[in-house]
Amino acid sequence: MLAHNALIAHFKAHLQEGQRAIREHFAADGDAARLLVERCRLVDQVLCELWRELDLPASLALVAVGGYGRGELYPASDVDLLILLPEQPGSALTARLERLICVFWDIGLETGHSVRTIEQCLEEASADITVQTAMIEARLLTGDALLFQGFTAVLKASLDAPAFFQTKRMEQEDRHQRFSDTPYSLEANCKEGPGGLRDLQLILWIAQAAGYGRCWRDLEQRGFITAEEQQLLETCEAFLCRLRTHLHLHVGRREDRLLFEYQTALAERLGFSATATRRSSEQLMQRYYRTAKAVTQINAIVLQNIGAALFPPPEGPPQPINERFQNANEFLDVVHEDVFNQNPGALLEAFLLLQQHAELQGMSARTQRALWRARHLIDDDFRRRPENRQHFLQLFKQGRRLVQEFRRMNQLGVLGRYLPGFGRIVGQMQHDLFHVYTVDQHILQVVRRLRRFSMEEFAHEYPFCSRLLSDLGSPWVLYIAALFHDIAKGRGGDHSELGAVDAQQFCEDHGLAAADTELVVWLVRRHLLMSSVAQKQDISDPGVVARFAAIVGDERHLIALYLLTVADIRGTSPKVWNAWKGQLLEQLFNATRRFLLSNDSTLMIQGIIAQRQQEAMRLMRFFALPEKAHEGLWQQLDTVYFLRQSAEEIAWHACALHERIEIDQPLVRARINSLGAGLEVMVYTHDQPDLFVRMVGFFSRAGYSIVDAKIHTTRHGYALDTFMLLDVSGRDSDRAMISYIEHELGERLLRQAPAEVPANGRISRQVKHFPIQPQVSIQPLVSLEADETGKLFVLSVVAADRPGLLFVIARKLADHGANLHTAKIATLGERVEDTFLISGGHLEESAGRVKLETDLLKHLLV
């Protein structure tokens, strides 16, 4: 027997050399299945030799369980072991077993181990489904074969296949919920996520527990899957196996998340190359998503088939629906498996029937399988047939299950076959750092949002949108626009224009009325317009509203665009929408509607100011102020002030300042935003150098992000500035911060303290690996107010978000002597698109604008 140190050195070297050779083989041929088997054989050999070298009693058994028992060891996977005992060990055997476990770790094996008798195994298995699942795949390595046979026999006898099925299916549902029930996460988990390796393993675990087999071939022979499905499952499993193997080798440890920082390297390892329009990582992830989609689909079919075998449905004849379909135990079922080949139009009719028959819970496994096999029948001839076009159009017009059936169509490959443009964007990533869904899933999310606007049970969520949609009529027209609004993503060029061409062809082919066709095409072409105007332009400027209204044209287009815009933003990411953006869109909508009704910009300006002043005076009466308390302040304010402030803000300012118009000390007032999110802060003080820079620094240090700033200078030289702030610190204590902001900011302004540089912070991983090239543009403002035209300029900044970004911009504006009038801060995930209205600082000279643009670009690079 070797001495302890020599034994450790020998087996450690043997293991390392063996694993190095395995990695070299994989690098040469890329055969991941071979790597998993070879690693198992290597570990088997090492463990068995160690067992003999340490002279463990012959009455014990060393058993591989879990993935190791299955014969699959990924490069960074644990080695799961069970040491099976005939009886409880004495102190001497316990010491020998402890030494064995220490040796495993000393030679470099990361083991997950348990030491149990057969009775203890059964107790643990009955208490923990994970333990029971691992034991199902037990494999004897060395030791007492009779003991192992007794263990497997007792375990098999104790298995309750129906209960195991139910528990594992619930376990899968819970696991899927942790990943938001979607395989389309931008940083997917290729093992645990929906459509990952675990979904494949779960099928085989259930099959083994029920005695239906241990591999895909066994399931095919027993009729649970077809030969085509067997081949697809093996293809999907092979891809996921290669992907996870490369991931472990690339990272050098156990990691199953396809994080952004790994995706490009993995794509190159798997042979994907970048093109002019698509990154290699995008191609890899699209392949992954399509694989995961196929896995989730077949997983549902197989589990439904196994469930029917374990839980036979009650006897009784199916209820006919028509000559092609029947109701079999509340599932839509084909009358025979050749229905779709004999009548291809039934491919769309099936989804329509599910919408029309509330009693149906879904499709039978037989129907799903037959539909999947027949999807290739959807070709150009199929798309040209009037009855098929009518069926597809009717799907939009049904009053129920619209989104559910479109998702099912996408899952089964029917939607992408009928609309080839949609098929191209299935599983396509969007590396814009604010979309969290693939293009196809984003589109279906937008349709879902629009659909909820029309449902009474969700009217409390979107009361304004629900009211508008009910007034609009024909909501199905909006669903079509939503389906096409991003369908041309990834083709190169302007996806809005390319998508409009597709939408035009679809509408003409499907016989939409001319007015509906024009609206759909216009919406697809202009679907980004309203969010851009609301978030980047000064919507208090009548010129901005007038130009927007000229593009919109009439109230129907305005309502439709507003609804699509809200749904589009809300379907992008849970983090992108907030109440502030909702307020901006609603303000633009209302201002444009007023303009369309008046159609006179001069009257509109006069009417807006008069209306706001009257409403402000009405609000001030609630505070028992003298009738003319506001006059002193209003005399010092210009037209621009009344256009940019709401009536409620005008009243707030007047109440706070009516006796303080000539004060010597700064006045700071803060309150909870009327929308319930964030704070609104008013600052009134003698104008000071670098005032905006200092306030930006203070708010950043206090943990707030400025999303809107309105900067005014009164006729008698006071700054009257209003800020909308959102908490980015996560403390959720806006009300408690009011007195702090009022006192501390007031003190700093009184002392004219230097600007506080925001604390440094890290940029996100996403920005590091998918950097955003900063863009800076300065353009003259075209305004309806003659005294401003040519004097004000619009500064647009696009950059990666990072701590202190707004401070950098404010500092550069101050350095160049530029005066800030308004600021709109739009954060879209990790991307910011900020817009500033500025003047002064040699901006009227092109050289001055170029100098500021260049300086900003230099300091925005990360």
Residue pairs with C-beta under 8 A, 6 or more apart in sequence:
1 7
1 53
1 55
2 10
2 53
7 53
7 103
8 103
8 106
8 107
11 46
11 49
11 50
11 103
11 107
12 106
12 107
12 108
14 46
15 42
15 43
15 46
15 107
15 108
15 109
16 108
18 42
18 45
18 46
19 39
19 42
22 35
22 38
22 39
22 42
23 35
23 75
23 249
25 31
25 34
25 35
25 38
26 32
26 34
26 35
26 245
26 249
30 242
32 238
32 241
32 242
32 244
32 245
32 246
33 238
33 241
35 75
35 245
36 71
36 72
36 73
36 74
36 241
36 245
37 71
37 72
39 73
39 74
39 75
40 64
40 68
40 71
40 72
40 73
43 68
43 73
43 79
43 109
44 64
44 141
46 107
46 109
47 62
47 79
47 81
47 104
47 109
47 141
47 142
48 62
48 141
48 142
50 100
50 103
50 104
50 107
51 62
51 100
51 141
51 142
51 143
52 142
54 96
54 99
54 100
54 103
56 62
56 96
56 97
56 100
56 143
57 93
58 143
58 144
59 86
59 144
59 147
60 83
60 84
60 85
60 86
60 143
60 144
60 147
61 83
61 84
61 140
61 142
61 143
61 144
61 145
61 147
61 148
61 151
62 81
62 82
62 83
62 84
62 140
62 141
62 142
62 143
63 69
63 81
63 82
63 83
63 84
63 138
63 139
63 140
63 141
63 143
63 148
63 151
64 79
64 80
64 81
64 82
64 138
64 139
64 140
64 141
65 80
65 81
65 82
65 134
65 135
65 137
65 138
65 139
66 80
66 112
66 134
66 137
67 73
67 74
67 77
67 80
67 137
68 77
68 78
68 79
68 80
68 81
68 139
69 80
69 134
69 137
69 138
69 139
70 137
70 139
70 201
71 139
73 79
74 244
74 245
74 248
75 245
75 248
75 249
76 248
76 251
76 252
76 253
76 254
76 255
77 248
77 254
78 110
78 111
78 112
78 254
79 104
79 109
79 110
79 111
79 112
80 111
80 112
80 113
80 134
81 104
81 111
81 112
81 113
81 114
82 113
82 114
82 115
82 116
82 121
82 135
82 138
83 97
83 100
83 113
83 114
83 115
83 116
84 116
84 117
84 118
84 121
84 143
84 144
84 147
84 148
84 151
85 115
85 116
85 117
86 117
86 144
86 147
87 117
88 117
89 97
89 115
97 115
101 111
101 113
104 111
104 113
105 111
114 124
116 124
118 147
118 150
118 151
118 154
121 135
121 151
121 155
122 154
122 155
122 158
124 131
124 132
125 131
125 132
125 135
125 155
125 158
126 132
126 158
129 164
129 167
129 168
129 171
132 159
132 164
133 168
133 205
135 155
136 155
136 159
136 205
136 208
136 209
137 205
137 208
138 148
138 151
138 152
138 155
140 148
159 209
161 206
161 209
161 210
161 211
161 310
162 310
162 311
164 205
164 206
164 209
164 210
165 206
165 209
165 210
165 306
165 307
165 310
168 202
168 205
168 206
169 303
169 307
171 202
172 198
172 199
172 202
175 192
175 198
176 194
178 192
179 185
179 188
179 189
179 192
179 193
179 194
181 194
182 194
182 437
182 441
183 193
183 194
183 195
183 196
183 289
183 292
183 293
183 295
183 296
184 289
184 292
184 427
184 437
184 438
184 441
185 193
185 436
186 260
186 285
186 429
186 436
186 437
187 257
187 258
187 259
187 260
188 196
188 257
188 258
188 285
188 288
188 289
188 292
189 196
189 256
189 257
189 258
190 196
190 197
190 240
190 243
190 244
190 247
190 256
190 257
190 258
190 288
191 197
191 198
191 244
191 256
192 198
192 256
193 292
194 292
194 296
195 289
195 291
195 292
195 293
195 294
195 295
195 296
195 299
196 240
196 256
196 292
196 295
197 237
197 240
197 241
197 244
199 295
199 296
199 299
200 233
200 236
200 237
200 240
200 295
200 299
202 299
203 219
203 299
203 302
203 303
203 306
204 214
204 215
206 303
206 306
207 213
207 214
207 218
207 219
207 224
207 306
208 214
210 306
210 309
210 310
212 218
212 219
212 222
212 224
212 306
212 309
213 219
213 221
213 222
216 225
216 230
216 233
216 234
217 230
219 225
219 230
219 302
220 226
220 227
220 229
220 230
224 302
224 305
224 306
224 309
225 233
225 298
225 301
225 302
225 305
226 369
226 373
228 373
229 298
229 301
229 302
229 369
232 294
232 298
233 295
233 298
236 291
236 294
236 295
236 298
239 287
239 288
239 291
240 291
240 295
242 270
243 258
243 266
243 270
243 288
244 256
246 266
246 269
246 270
247 255
247 256
247 258
247 262
247 266
248 254
248 255
250 262
250 265
250 266
250 269
251 262
255 262
258 266
258 285
258 288
259 765
260 281
260 765
260 766
260 769
260 770
261 765
261 768
261 769
263 281
263 284
263 285
263 769
264 279
264 280
264 281
264 769
266 281
266 284
267 279
267 280
267 281
267 283
267 284
268 280
270 284
272 280
272 281
272 283
272 284
272 287
273 280
274 280
275 283
276 492
277 490
277 491
277 492
278 490
279 431
281 429
281 431
282 428
282 429
282 431
282 490
285 427
285 429
286 426
286 427
286 428
286 429
286 438
287 427
288 427
289 426
289 427
289 438
290 426
290 427
293 411
293 426
293 427
296 411
297 368
297 372
297 411
297 412
300 368
301 365
301 368
301 369
304 364
304 365
304 368
305 365
308 365
313 328
313 329
314 329
318 326
318 327
318 328
318 329
318 333
319 326
319 327
320 326
320 327
320 335
321 327
321 332
321 353
321 357
323 335
324 334
324 335
324 339
324 343
324 346
324 349
325 332
325 333
325 334
325 335
325 339
325 346
325 349
325 350
325 353
325 367
326 333
326 334
326 335
327 333
327 357
327 359
327 360
328 364
330 359
330 360
330 361
331 360
331 361
331 362
331 363
331 364
331 367
332 350
332 353
332 354
332 357
332 360
332 362
332 363
332 364
332 367
333 363
333 364
333 366
333 367
334 340
334 346
334 364
334 366
334 367
334 370
337 366
337 369
337 370
338 370
339 346
339 370
340 346
340 347
340 370
340 371
340 373
340 374
340 377
341 374
341 377
344 374
344 377
344 378
344 382
344 388
345 382
345 385
345 387
345 388
345 391
347 371
347 374
347 375
347 377
347 378
347 382
347 414
348 388
348 391
348 392
348 395
348 414
348 418
349 391
350 363
350 367
350 371
351 395
351 405
351 408
351 409
351 414
352 391
352 394
352 395
352 398
353 360
354 360
354 362
354 363
354 401
354 404
354 405
354 408
355 395
355 398
355 400
355 401
355 402
355 405
356 398
358 400
363 371
363 408
368 412
371 412
371 414
372 412
372 413
375 412
375 413
375 414
375 417
376 417
378 414
378 417
378 418
382 388
382 418
383 389
383 418
383 509
384 509
389 509
389 510
389 511
392 418
392 510
393 510
393 511
395 402
395 405
395 406
396 402
396 476
396 479
396 480
397 476
402 447
402 451
402 479
403 444
403 447
403 448
403 451
406 415
406 444
406 447
407 444
409 415
409 418
410 416
410 422
410 426
410 440
410 444
415 422
415 423
416 422
416 423
416 424
416 426
416 440
417 423
419 483
419 487
419 506
421 484
421 487
421 488
421 502
422 440
422 443
422 483
422 487
424 490
424 491
425 438
425 439
425 440
425 443
425 486
425 487
425 489
425 490
426 438
426 439
426 440
427 438
427 440
428 438
428 439
428 440
428 489
428 490
429 438
429 439
430 437
430 438
430 439
430 442
430 489
431 770
432 828
432 829
432 831
433 766
433 767
433 770
433 772
433 800
433 828
433 829
433 830
433 831
434 572
434 573
434 575
434 576
434 828
434 829
434 830
434 831
435 442
435 572
435 573
435 829
436 572
436 573
436 574
436 575
436 829
437 445
437 571
437 572
437 573
439 486
439 487
439 489
439 490
442 486
442 571
442 572
443 482
443 483
443 485
443 486
443 487
445 570
445 571
445 572
446 482
446 485
446 564
446 567
446 568
446 571
447 479
447 482
447 483
447 567
448 571
449 566
449 567
449 570
449 571
450 469
450 475
450 478
450 479
450 482
450 563
450 564
450 567
451 479
452 458
452 461
452 462
453 462
453 465
453 466
453 468
453 469
453 475
453 563
453 567
454 466
454 469
454 470
454 475
458 466
459 466
462 566
464 586
465 562
465 563
465 566
468 559
468 562
468 563
469 475
469 478
469 563
471 559
472 478
472 556
472 559
472 560
472 563
474 516
477 512
477 516
477 519
477 520
477 560
478 523
478 560
478 563
478 564
480 503
480 506
480 507
480 512
480 520
481 503
481 519
481 520
481 523
481 524
481 527
481 560
481 564
482 564
482 567
482 568
484 499
484 500
484 502
484 503
484 506
484 520
484 524
485 496
485 499
485 523
485 524
485 527
485 564
485 568
486 495
486 499
487 495
487 499
487 502
487 503
488 495
488 496
488 497
488 498
488 499
488 502
489 495
491 498
496 524
496 525
496 526
496 527
496 528
497 525
499 524
499 525
500 521
500 522
500 524
500 525
502 524
503 520
503 521
503 524
504 517
504 521
507 516
507 517
507 520
507 521
508 517
512 520
519 556
519 557
519 560
522 557
523 557
523 560
523 561
523 564
526 551
526 561
527 561
527 564
527 565
527 568
529 548
529 551
529 561
530 548
530 561
530 562
530 565
530 585
530 588
530 589
531 565
531 568
531 569
531 581
531 585
533 539
533 544
533 548
533 588
534 581
534 584
534 585
534 587
534 588
535 581
535 584
535 824
535 826
535 833
535 835
536 796
536 824
536 826
536 833
536 835
537 544
537 794
537 824
537 835
538 544
538 644
538 781
538 822
538 824
538 837
539 545
539 584
539 587
539 588
539 591
540 643
540 644
540 645
541 643
541 781
541 783
541 784
541 785
542 595
542 601
542 604
542 605
542 608
542 643
542 784
542 785
543 601
543 781
543 782
543 783
543 784
543 785
545 588
545 591
545 592
545 595
545 604
546 595
546 601
546 604
546 784
547 782
548 588
548 592
549 558
549 592
549 595
549 596
552 558
552 561
552 592
552 596
554 596
555 593
555 596
558 589
558 592
558 593
558 596
562 585
562 589
565 585
566 582
566 585
569 576
569 577
569 581
570 576
570 577
572 828
573 829
575 829
576 828
576 829
578 677
578 726
579 673
579 675
579 676
579 677
580 673
580 675
580 677
580 678
580 707
580 708
580 724
580 726
581 826
582 675
583 675
591 608
594 604
594 607
594 608
595 601
595 604
598 604
598 607
601 784
605 639
605 643
605 784
608 642
608 643
609 639
609 642
609 643
611 647
612 642
612 645
612 646
612 647
612 650
613 634
613 642
613 647
613 650
615 647
615 648
615 651
616 630
616 647
616 648
616 650
616 651
616 654
617 630
617 651
619 647
619 648
619 651
620 629
620 630
620 651
620 654
620 655
623 655
625 654
625 655
625 658
629 654
629 658
630 654
630 658
632 658
632 661
633 653
633 654
633 657
633 658
633 661
634 654
635 715
636 661
636 714
636 715
636 716
636 718
637 712
637 714
637 715
637 720
638 715
639 785
640 712
640 785
640 788
640 821
641 712
641 720
642 650
644 710
644 712
644 822
645 653
645 710
645 722
648 674
649 680
649 722
652 669
652 671
652 682
653 682
653 684
653 720
653 722
656 667
656 669
656 682
656 684
657 667
657 684
657 720
660 667
660 684
661 716
662 716
663 684
664 686
665 685
665 746
665 750
666 683
666 684
666 685
666 686
666 745
666 746
666 749
666 750
667 682
667 683
667 684
667 685
667 746
668 681
668 682
668 683
668 684
668 741
668 742
668 743
668 745
668 746
668 749
669 681
669 682
669 742
670 679
670 680
670 681
670 682
670 737
670 738
670 741
670 742
671 679
671 680
671 738
672 678
672 679
672 680
672 734
672 735
672 738
673 679
673 680
673 724
674 680
677 726
678 704
678 707
678 724
678 725
678 726
678 727
678 734
679 704
679 724
679 725
679 727
679 734
679 737
679 738
679 741
680 722
680 723
680 724
680 725
681 699
681 722
681 723
681 725
681 741
681 745
682 720
682 721
682 722
683 695
683 719
683 720
683 721
683 722
683 723
683 745
683 749
684 718
684 719
684 720
684 721
685 691
685 718
685 719
685 749
686 717
686 718
686 719
687 713
687 717
687 718
687 719
688 694
688 719
688 749
688 752
689 814
690 755
690 814
691 719
691 721
691 749
692 709
692 711
692 721
692 810
692 813
692 814
692 820
693 755
693 807
693 810
693 811
693 813
693 814
694 748
694 749
694 753
694 754
694 755
694 756
695 721
695 723
695 745
696 706
696 755
696 806
696 807
696 810
697 755
697 756
697 757
697 758
697 807
698 744
698 745
698 748
698 756
699 705
699 706
699 723
699 725
700 756
700 758
700 759
700 803
700 804
700 806
700 807
701 756
701 758
701 759
702 737
702 740
702 741
702 744
703 727
703 728
703 729
703 731
704 725
704 726
704 727
704 728
704 729
705 725
705 726
705 727
705 728
705 806
705 825
705 827
706 723
706 724
706 725
706 806
706 823
706 825
707 724
707 725
707 726
707 824
707 825
707 826
707 827
708 723
708 724
708 822
708 823
708 824
708 825
709 721
709 722
709 723
709 724
709 820
709 822
709 823
709 825
710 721
710 722
710 723
710 822
711 719
711 721
711 819
711 820
711 821
711 822
711 823
712 719
712 720
712 721
712 821
713 719
713 720
714 720
727 733
727 734
755 807
755 811
757 804
757 807
758 803
758 804
758 807
759 803
759 804
760 803
760 804
761 802
761 803
761 804
762 803
763 800
763 801
763 802
763 862
764 801
764 830
766 829
766 830
767 800
767 801
767 802
767 830
767 862
771 800
771 862
772 798
772 799
772 800
772 830
772 831
774 797
774 798
774 799
774 800
774 856
774 857
774 860
774 861
775 796
775 797
775 798
775 799
776 795
776 796
776 797
776 798
776 853
776 856
776 857
776 860
777 794
777 795
777 796
777 853
778 793
778 794
778 795
778 796
778 838
778 843
778 849
778 852
778 853
779 793
779 794
779 796
780 789
780 790
780 792
780 793
780 794
781 788
781 789
781 792
781 793
781 794
781 837
782 789
783 789
783 792
790 844
791 839
791 844
792 821
792 837
792 838
792 839
793 837
793 838
793 839
793 843
793 849
794 835
794 836
794 837
794 838
795 813
795 835
795 836
795 837
795 838
795 852
796 833
796 834
796 835
797 809
797 832
797 833
797 834
797 835
797 836
797 856
797 860
798 831
798 832
798 833
799 805
799 831
799 832
799 860
799 862
800 830
800 831
800 832
800 862
801 827
801 829
801 830
801 831
801 832
802 862
805 832
805 860
806 823
806 825
806 834
808 859
808 860
809 834
809 836
809 856
809 860
810 820
812 852
812 855
812 856
812 859
813 820
813 836
813 838
813 841
813 852
815 855
816 841
816 842
816 848
816 851
816 852
816 855
817 840
817 841
817 842
818 838
818 839
818 840
818 841
818 843
818 852
819 838
819 839
819 840
819 841
820 836
820 837
820 838
821 837
821 838
821 839
822 836
822 837
823 834
823 835
823 836
823 837
824 834
824 835
824 836
825 832
825 834
826 832
826 833
826 834
826 835
841 848
841 852
842 848
842 851
843 849
843 852
